[in-house]
Amino acid sequence: MRSRSLVSALAALTVLFVSVAFGDTPQSVLLTSPAGNTEVKDAPAYQDIIEAEVTRVGDGGGDTYYVFREGMAGPLTADSSLPSNPGGIKEVLRDWGIDTDGTTFPTGYPFSGKGNTRPYEFMIWLDWDGERFTGVLIDRRPLLRGEQAVLSEIEFAIDGADVLLFVPAALLGDPETFQWRCGTVDVVAVNVGANPDAGVHAGKGAANGNGTDGYHSVDSAGFPFTPFP
């Protein structure tokens, strides 16, 4: 279950918090959420958010990172399986929506349908298909120019019940303030899945046969939006 990204991200995490210990003061926003209040009844504990935290910190070498952490009610382990669902679950996402510009509303991936806008300039995922984990940053700003969203692979770590994603501030345009919210999501249609290696997702933003985006929310935190810092 431990991947290259997990190993390298754990090393990155060590660097980040060592830098804090030596005097780099982080900015951090932490929210708590009651256990057991998931939108999906009897959802696995690893989808039940009890804490959500965003931290801006230097790595000690002049670079700045954002660390996005979801603390869950239970750990995701090597024995964990995808949630049960009559139609089947294709993937599970740890999902973050980031609004860095309150005046823009990109339309398009990963949301289908004309006029289906969201205020997120960026989305951040840890995508799990039951076997492989992928950390994904979605830059949605190109959608405002009629271009495709840009997907990049990012580092992540899973430490017990904590899920962490590491995003260089430069990839977000180095914002000092923004709005955020996060959640856990069940993906039930393959069009939602992301492939950073290909640059775009396989579904090209098309809705599935039911005319939906092919996903549903399991739990959330920070809604409607939470400011950082």
ZADO-1210 file (C-alpha; in nm, 4 decimals, padded with zeros to 6 digits):
<atoms>
<atom x="00.0000" y="00.0000" z="00.0000" code="MET" pos="1"/>
<atom x="00.2961" y="00.2326" z="00.0510" code="ARG" pos="2"/>
<atom x="00.3829" y="00.4005" z="-00.2783" code="SER" pos="3"/>
<atom x="00.6698" y="00.6145" z="-00.4014" code="ARG" pos="4"/>
<atom x="00.4526" y="00.9196" z="-00.3443" code="SER" pos="5"/>
<atom x="00.3744" y="00.8112" z="00.0100" code="LEU" pos="6"/>
<atom x="00.7386" y="00.7512" z="00.0998" code="VAL" pos="7"/>
<atom x="00.8632" y="01.0764" z="-00.0534" code="SER" pos="8"/>
<atom x="00.5739" y="01.2711" z="00.0956" code="ALA" pos="9"/>
<atom x="00.6488" y="01.1403" z="00.4432" code="LEU" pos="10"/>
<atom x="01.0027" y="01.2678" z="00.3950" code="ALA" pos="11"/>
<atom x="00.8610" y="01.6020" z="00.2788" code="ALA" pos="12"/>
<atom x="00.6361" y="01.6126" z="00.5839" code="LEU" pos="13"/>
<atom x="00.9387" y="01.5626" z="00.8084" code="THR" pos="14"/>
<atom x="01.1182" y="01.8504" z="00.6369" code="VAL" pos="15"/>
<atom x="00.8182" y="02.0778" z="00.6750" code="LEU" pos="16"/>
<atom x="00.7763" y="02.0243" z="01.0444" code="PHE" pos="17"/>
<atom x="01.1475" y="02.0306" z="01.1162" code="VAL" pos="18"/>
<atom x="01.1499" y="02.3747" z="00.9532" code="SER" pos="19"/>
<atom x="00.8689" y="02.4776" z="01.1864" code="VAL" pos="20"/>
<atom x="01.0695" y="02.3597" z="01.4858" code="ALA" pos="21"/>
<atom x="01.3618" y="02.5757" z="01.3737" code="PHE" pos="22"/>
<atom x="01.1532" y="02.8903" z="01.3600" code="GLY" pos="23"/>
<atom x="00.9511" y="02.8998" z="01.0363" code="ASP" pos="24"/>
<atom x="00.6111" y="02.9960" z="01.1776" code="THR" pos="25"/>
<atom x="00.3248" y="02.8317" z="00.9866" code="PRO" pos="26"/>
<atom x="-00.0202" y="02.9719" z="00.9258" code="GLN" pos="27"/>
<atom x="-00.2895" y="02.7173" z="00.9963" code="SER" pos="28"/>
<atom x="-00.6692" y="02.6899" z="01.0017" code="VAL" pos="29"/>
<atom x="-00.8284" y="02.3907" z="01.1752" code="LEU" pos="30"/>
<atom x="-01.1937" y="02.2841" z="01.1793" code="LEU" pos="31"/>
<atom x="-01.3588" y="01.9960" z="01.3624" code="THR" pos="32"/>
<atom x="-01.6635" y="01.7936" z="01.2603" code="SER" pos="33"/>
<atom x="-01.8689" y="01.5467" z="01.4689" code="PRO" pos="34"/>
<atom x="-01.8030" y="01.1785" z="01.4067" code="ALA" pos="35"/>
<atom x="-02.0875" y="00.9873" z="01.2473" code="GLY" pos="36"/>
<atom x="-02.2546" y="01.2790" z="01.0669" code="ASN" pos="37"/>
<atom x="-02.1888" y="01.1514" z="00.7151" code="THR" pos="38"/>
<atom x="-02.4433" y="01.2135" z="00.4412" code="GLU" pos="39"/>
<atom x="-02.4263" y="00.8438" z="00.3458" code="VAL" pos="40"/>
<atom x="-02.5622" y="00.6129" z="00.6128" code="LYS" pos="41"/>
<atom x="-02.3076" y="00.3703" z="00.7629" code="ASP" pos="42"/>
<atom x="-02.0218" y="00.5120" z="00.5566" code="ALA" pos="43"/>
<atom x="-01.6790" y="00.3666" z="00.6386" code="PRO" pos="44"/>
<atom x="-01.4954" y="00.5494" z="00.9170" code="ALA" pos="45"/>
<atom x="-01.2185" y="00.6334" z="00.6689" code="TYR" pos="46"/>
<atom x="-01.4711" y="00.8567" z="00.4858" code="GLN" pos="47"/>
<atom x="-01.5966" y="01.0324" z="00.7994" code="ASP" pos="48"/>
<atom x="-01.4162" y="01.3663" z="00.8431" code="ILE" pos="49"/>
<atom x="-01.3618" y="01.4739" z="01.2040" code="ILE" pos="50"/>
<atom x="-01.0934" y="01.7374" z="01.1347" code="GLU" pos="51"/>
<atom x="-00.9916" y="01.9484" z="00.8382" code="ALA" pos="52"/>
<atom x="-00.6796" y="02.1634" z="00.8392" code="GLU" pos="53"/>
<atom x="-00.4920" y="02.3869" z="00.5966" code="VAL" pos="54"/>
<atom x="-00.1350" y="02.4908" z="00.6795" code="THR" pos="55"/>
<atom x="00.1029" y="02.7221" z="00.4937" code="ARG" pos="56"/>
<atom x="00.4656" y="02.6579" z="00.5822" code="VAL" pos="57"/>
<atom x="00.8154" y="02.6944" z="00.4456" code="GLY" pos="58"/>
<atom x="01.0246" y="02.3865" z="00.3724" code="ASP" pos="59"/>
<atom x="01.3421" y="02.5412" z="00.5092" code="GLY" pos="60"/>
<atom x="01.4879" y="02.5852" z="00.1614" code="GLY" pos="61"/>
<atom x="01.2998" y="02.8926" z="00.0448" code="GLY" pos="62"/>
<atom x="00.9928" y="02.7148" z="-00.0967" code="ASP" pos="63"/>
<atom x="00.6440" y="02.7451" z="00.0484" code="THR" pos="64"/>
<atom x="00.3885" y="02.4639" z="00.0661" code="TYR" pos="65"/>
<atom x="00.0264" y="02.4239" z="00.1563" code="TYR" pos="66"/>
<atom x="-00.0525" y="02.1087" z="00.3514" code="VAL" pos="67"/>
<atom x="-00.4159" y="01.9989" z="00.3233" code="PHE" pos="68"/>
<atom x="-00.5116" y="01.7493" z="00.5937" code="ARG" pos="69"/>
<atom x="-00.8278" y="01.5517" z="00.6569" code="GLU" pos="70"/>
<atom x="-00.8451" y="01.3702" z="00.9894" code="GLY" pos="71"/>
<atom x="-01.0825" y="01.0774" z="00.9630" code="MET" pos="72"/>
<atom x="-01.2819" y="00.8808" z="01.2198" code="ALA" pos="73"/>
<atom x="-01.0841" y="00.5702" z="01.1282" code="GLY" pos="74"/>
<atom x="-00.7756" y="00.4733" z="00.9281" code="PRO" pos="75"/>
<atom x="-00.7501" y="00.3529" z="00.5722" code="LEU" pos="76"/>
<atom x="-00.5455" y="00.0325" z="00.5881" code="THR" pos="77"/>
<atom x="-00.4144" y="-00.2359" z="00.3551" code="ALA" pos="78"/>
<atom x="-00.7258" y="-00.4393" z="00.4376" code="ASP" pos="79"/>
<atom x="-00.9720" y="-00.1616" z="00.3557" code="SER" pos="80"/>
<atom x="-01.2078" y="-00.2038" z="00.0616" code="SER" pos="81"/>
<atom x="-01.4094" y="00.0365" z="-00.1490" code="LEU" pos="82"/>
<atom x="-01.7524" y="00.1167" z="-00.0006" code="PRO" pos="83"/>
<atom x="-02.0434" y="-00.1048" z="-00.0941" code="SER" pos="84"/>
<atom x="-02.3037" y="00.0381" z="-00.3295" code="ASN" pos="85"/>
<atom x="-02.5693" y="-00.1341" z="-00.5441" code="PRO" pos="86"/>
<atom x="-02.4288" y="00.0332" z="-00.8562" code="GLY" pos="87"/>
<atom x="-02.0671" y="-00.0113" z="-00.7559" code="GLY" pos="88"/>
<atom x="-01.8079" y="00.2451" z="-00.6474" code="ILE" pos="89"/>
<atom x="-01.5277" y="00.3095" z="-00.8976" code="LYS" pos="90"/>
<atom x="-01.3101" y="00.5399" z="-00.6871" code="GLU" pos="91"/>
<atom x="-01.3045" y="00.7281" z="-00.3580" code="VAL" pos="92"/>
<atom x="-01.1821" y="01.0880" z="-00.3425" code="LEU" pos="93"/>
<atom x="-01.0510" y="01.3082" z="-00.0633" code="ARG" pos="94"/>
<atom x="-01.1626" y="01.6304" z="-00.2226" code="ASP" pos="95"/>
<atom x="-01.0693" y="01.9973" z="-00.1685" code="TRP" pos="96"/>
<atom x="-01.2176" y="02.2984" z="-00.3478" code="GLY" pos="97"/>
<atom x="-01.0045" y="02.6153" z="-00.3481" code="ILE" pos="98"/>
<atom x="-01.1419" y="02.9582" z="-00.4431" code="ASP" pos="99"/>
<atom x="-00.8565" y="03.2047" z="-00.4977" code="THR" pos="100"/>
<atom x="-01.0608" y="03.4622" z="-00.6919" code="ASP" pos="101"/>
<atom x="-01.4124" y="03.5463" z="-00.5830" code="GLY" pos="102"/>
<atom x="-01.4902" y="03.7108" z="-00.9190" code="THR" pos="103"/>
<atom x="-01.4433" y="03.4018" z="-01.1393" code="THR" pos="104"/>
<atom x="-01.6537" y="03.0850" z="-01.1785" code="PHE" pos="105"/>
<atom x="-01.4890" y="02.8317" z="-01.4131" code="PRO" pos="106"/>
<atom x="-01.7230" y="02.6029" z="-01.6055" code="THR" pos="107"/>
<atom x="-01.6102" y="02.2502" z="-01.6932" code="GLY" pos="108"/>
<atom x="-01.4039" y="01.9640" z="-01.5593" code="TYR" pos="109"/>
<atom x="-01.4723" y="01.7854" z="-01.3377" code="PRO" pos="110"/>
<atom x="-01.8328" y="01.9074" z="-01.3580" code="PHE" pos="111"/>
<atom x="-02.0481" y="01.8272" z="-01.6592" code="SER" pos="112"/>
<atom x="-02.3127" y="02.0253" z="-01.8406" code="GLY" pos="113"/>
<atom x="-02.3217" y="02.3746" z="-01.9848" code="LYS" pos="114"/>
<atom x="-02.3521" y="02.6465" z="-01.7252" code="GLY" pos="115"/>
<atom x="-02.2452" y="02.4088" z="-01.4474" code="ASN" pos="116"/>
<atom x="-02.0067" y="02.6535" z="-01.2822" code="THR" pos="117"/>
<atom x="-01.8175" y="02.6219" z="-00.9570" code="ARG" pos="118"/>
<atom x="-01.6181" y="02.8909" z="-00.7783" code="PRO" pos="119"/>
<atom x="-01.3093" y="02.6697" z="-00.7535" code="TYR" pos="120"/>
<atom x="-01.0012" y="02.7851" z="-00.9416" code="GLU" pos="121"/>
<atom x="-00.8319" y="02.4730" z="-00.8069" code="PHE" pos="122"/>
<atom x="-00.9358" y="02.1292" z="-00.6868" code="MET" pos="123"/>
<atom x="-00.7155" y="01.8893" z="-00.4946" code="ILE" pos="124"/>
<atom x="-00.7782" y="01.5159" z="-00.4771" code="TRP" pos="125"/>
<atom x="-00.6420" y="01.2017" z="-00.3287" code="LEU" pos="126"/>
<atom x="-00.7908" y="00.9490" z="-00.5708" code="ASP" pos="127"/>
<atom x="-00.8132" y="00.5816" z="-00.4612" code="TRP" pos="128"/>
<atom x="-00.9445" y="00.3067" z="-00.6873" code="ASP" pos="129"/>
<atom x="-00.9137" y="00.0325" z="-00.4257" code="GLY" pos="130"/>
<atom x="-00.5517" y="-00.0401" z="-00.5142" code="GLU" pos="131"/>
<atom x="-00.3672" y="00.2714" z="-00.6258" code="ARG" pos="132"/>
<atom x="-00.3536" y="00.6178" z="-00.4736" code="PHE" pos="133"/>
<atom x="-00.2948" y="00.9300" z="-00.6825" code="THR" pos="134"/>
<atom x="-00.2544" y="01.2846" z="-00.5549" code="GLY" pos="135"/>
<atom x="-00.4035" y="01.5259" z="-00.8101" code="VAL" pos="136"/>
<atom x="-00.4065" y="01.9051" z="-00.8438" code="LEU" pos="137"/>
<atom x="-00.6595" y="02.0406" z="-01.0948" code="ILE" pos="138"/>
<atom x="-00.5903" y="02.3915" z="-01.2210" code="ASP" pos="139"/>
<atom x="-00.9292" y="02.5086" z="-01.3538" code="ARG" pos="140"/>
<atom x="-00.8191" y="02.8599" z="-01.4505" code="ARG" pos="141"/>
<atom x="-00.7619" y="02.7627" z="-01.8173" code="PRO" pos="142"/>
<atom x="-01.1360" y="02.6863" z="-01.8418" code="LEU" pos="143"/>
<atom x="-01.1967" y="03.0602" z="-01.8193" code="LEU" pos="144"/>
<atom x="-01.0076" y="03.0950" z="-02.1503" code="ARG" pos="145"/>
<atom x="-01.1917" y="02.8095" z="-02.3204" code="GLY" pos="146"/>
<atom x="-00.8993" y="02.5719" z="-02.2670" code="GLU" pos="147"/>
<atom x="-00.8771" y="02.2403" z="-02.0827" code="GLN" pos="148"/>
<atom x="-00.8100" y="02.2147" z="-01.7123" code="ALA" pos="149"/>
<atom x="-00.4521" y="02.1211" z="-01.6267" code="VAL" pos="150"/>
<atom x="-00.3917" y="01.8176" z="-01.4043" code="LEU" pos="151"/>
<atom x="-00.0696" y="01.7645" z="-01.2085" code="SER" pos="152"/>
<atom x="00.0334" y="01.4823" z="-00.9793" code="GLU" pos="153"/>
<atom x="00.1159" y="01.5952" z="-00.6253" code="ILE" pos="154"/>
<atom x="00.2656" y="01.4287" z="-00.3201" code="GLU" pos="155"/>
<atom x="00.0544" y="01.2843" z="-00.0415" code="PHE" pos="156"/>
<atom x="00.0835" y="01.0910" z="00.2827" code="ALA" pos="157"/>
<atom x="-00.1455" y="00.8606" z="00.4764" code="ILE" pos="158"/>
<atom x="-00.0575" y="00.8493" z="00.8449" code="ASP" pos="159"/>
<atom x="-00.3092" y="00.6375" z="01.0334" code="GLY" pos="160"/>
<atom x="-00.6403" y="00.8235" z="01.0125" code="ALA" pos="161"/>
<atom x="-00.4766" y="01.1375" z="00.8702" code="ASP" pos="162"/>
<atom x="-00.4711" y="01.2046" z="00.4946" code="VAL" pos="163"/>
<atom x="-00.2336" y="01.4807" z="00.3822" code="LEU" pos="164"/>
<atom x="-00.1768" y="01.6436" z="00.0443" code="LEU" pos="165"/>
<atom x="00.1257" y="01.8669" z="-00.0233" code="PHE" pos="166"/>
<atom x="00.0881" y="02.1468" z="-00.2784" code="VAL" pos="167"/>
<atom x="00.3674" y="02.3916" z="-00.3666" code="PRO" pos="168"/>
<atom x="00.2247" y="02.7401" z="-00.3193" code="ALA" pos="169"/>
<atom x="00.3574" y="02.8371" z="-00.6620" code="ALA" pos="170"/>
<atom x="00.1182" y="02.5900" z="-00.8291" code="LEU" pos="171"/>
<atom x="-00.1725" y="02.7789" z="-00.6731" code="LEU" pos="172"/>
<atom x="-00.0380" y="03.1170" z="-00.7825" code="GLY" pos="173"/>
<atom x="00.1135" y="03.1616" z="-00.4337" code="ASP" pos="174"/>
<atom x="-00.2017" y="03.3051" z="-00.2736" code="PRO" pos="175"/>
<atom x="-00.1775" y="03.4336" z="00.0810" code="GLU" pos="176"/>
<atom x="-00.5549" y="03.4244" z="00.1224" code="THR" pos="177"/>
<atom x="-00.8263" y="03.2041" z="-00.0277" code="PHE" pos="178"/>
<atom x="-01.1498" y="03.0215" z="00.0538" code="GLN" pos="179"/>
<atom x="-01.1659" y="02.6439" z="00.0948" code="TRP" pos="180"/>
<atom x="-01.3933" y="02.3528" z="00.1689" code="ARG" pos="181"/>
<atom x="-01.3374" y="01.9787" z="00.1575" code="CYS" pos="182"/>
<atom x="-01.5129" y="01.6452" z="00.1521" code="GLY" pos="183"/>
<atom x="-01.5071" y="01.2769" z="00.0796" code="THR" pos="184"/>
<atom x="-01.6696" y="01.1575" z="-00.2410" code="VAL" pos="185"/>
<atom x="-01.7810" y="00.8266" z="-00.3927" code="ASP" pos="186"/>
<atom x="-01.7273" y="00.8099" z="-00.7682" code="VAL" pos="187"/>
<atom x="-01.9801" y="00.5867" z="-00.9451" code="VAL" pos="188"/>
<atom x="-01.8953" y="00.6653" z="-01.3094" code="ALA" pos="189"/>
<atom x="-01.5577" y="00.6358" z="-01.4778" code="VAL" pos="190"/>
<atom x="-01.5862" y="00.9763" z="-01.6475" code="ASN" pos="191"/>
<atom x="-01.4955" y="01.1489" z="-01.3212" code="VAL" pos="192"/>
<atom x="-01.1625" y="00.9735" z="-01.2784" code="GLY" pos="193"/>
<atom x="-00.8408" y="01.1635" z="-01.3402" code="ALA" pos="194"/>
<atom x="-00.5193" y="01.0613" z="-01.5135" code="ASN" pos="195"/>
<atom x="-00.2493" y="01.3233" z="-01.4508" code="PRO" pos="196"/>
<atom x="-00.0091" y="01.1384" z="-01.6814" code="ASP" pos="197"/>
<atom x="-00.2414" y="01.2054" z="-01.9744" code="ALA" pos="198"/>
<atom x="-00.2891" y="01.5700" z="-01.8856" code="GLY" pos="199"/>
<atom x="-00.6685" y="01.5434" z="-01.8924" code="VAL" pos="200"/>
<atom x="-00.9203" y="01.2973" z="-01.7579" code="HIS" pos="201"/>
<atom x="-01.0564" y="01.0160" z="-01.9699" code="ALA" pos="202"/>
<atom x="-01.4169" y="01.1399" z="-01.9787" code="GLY" pos="203"/>
<atom x="-01.3451" y="01.4869" z="-02.1221" code="LYS" pos="204"/>
<atom x="-01.6118" y="01.6248" z="-01.8858" code="GLY" pos="205"/>
<atom x="-01.9058" y="01.4403" z="-02.0446" code="ALA" pos="206"/>
<atom x="-02.1923" y="01.3382" z="-01.8202" code="ALA" pos="207"/>
<atom x="-02.2753" y="00.9737" z="-01.7771" code="ASN" pos="208"/>
<atom x="-02.5897" y="00.8098" z="-01.9143" code="GLY" pos="209"/>
<atom x="-02.8039" y="00.9518" z="-01.6357" code="ASN" pos="210"/>
<atom x="-02.6961" y="01.3073" z="-01.7141" code="GLY" pos="211"/>
<atom x="-02.5112" y="01.3421" z="-01.3860" code="THR" pos="212"/>
<atom x="-02.1495" y="01.3954" z="-01.2939" code="ASP" pos="213"/>
<atom x="-02.1248" y="01.0392" z="-01.1643" code="GLY" pos="214"/>
<atom x="-02.0404" y="01.1035" z="-00.8010" code="TYR" pos="215"/>
<atom x="-02.2018" y="01.1721" z="-00.4652" code="HIS" pos="216"/>
<atom x="-02.0824" y="01.3396" z="-00.1482" code="SER" pos="217"/>
<atom x="-02.0217" y="01.1265" z="00.1591" code="VAL" pos="218"/>
<atom x="-01.9043" y="01.3859" z="00.4109" code="ASP" pos="219"/>
<atom x="-01.7898" y="01.7478" z="00.4089" code="SER" pos="220"/>
<atom x="-01.6222" y="02.0173" z="00.6166" code="ALA" pos="221"/>
<atom x="-01.5678" y="02.3897" z="00.5812" code="GLY" pos="222"/>
<atom x="-01.8972" y="02.4584" z="00.3997" code="PHE" pos="223"/>
<atom x="-02.0131" y="02.6879" z="00.2581" code="PRO" pos="224"/>
<atom x="-01.6551" y="02.8229" z="00.2567" code="PHE" pos="225"/>
<atom x="-01.3826" y="02.8753" z="00.5129" code="THR" pos="226"/>
<atom x="-01.1266" y="03.1542" z="00.4799" code="PRO" pos="227"/>
<atom x="-00.7533" y="03.0989" z="00.4934" code="PHE" pos="228"/>
<atom x="-00.5860" y="03.2187" z="00.7036" code="PRO" pos="229"/>
</atoms>
